[in-house]
């Protein structure tokens, strides 16, 4: 555990912990959509069980988030030294999902 020694260190910690929510709506079978710093594509949905499978494109490669639940916080990282991003789906329909991407504020501002 680290003890913060001054206001600058507290501000630096807060800057890294603050996040920006970027809402999105994805339709099944559509082209990957730019949401914040990543492209997202919906592969499948199960409206009855509120489950979905999503592709997060990192440098043209699909990182598959398979069989996830509605309201599940799904974390992933873009590179070795980057902070995690989070995807949360709030609504699952027959043909799509609604949700948001949580991005650290310093990445969202780029």
C-alpha angles and dihedrals in degrees: 000000000000124000116216112230104194147008093268091059090047091050091048091052092049091049090055094045099046114096137195121220116222112192121216143178118205127190122207114256096014126127118275109280125217109240112174109308097345141058117237129196127183113227103179145347136203106200094183094058096028093238132139143176119222136185118218109196115219111179093336092311122115115233100196118215096196129199098350126172129239110266091016111139105228114193125199136161129224097208140000097269100034125104116251123270121212131216120199122181112205099179131029119194134173092267106023154358136243120209146115141258117228109214127179107255094241091057094043091057094059 
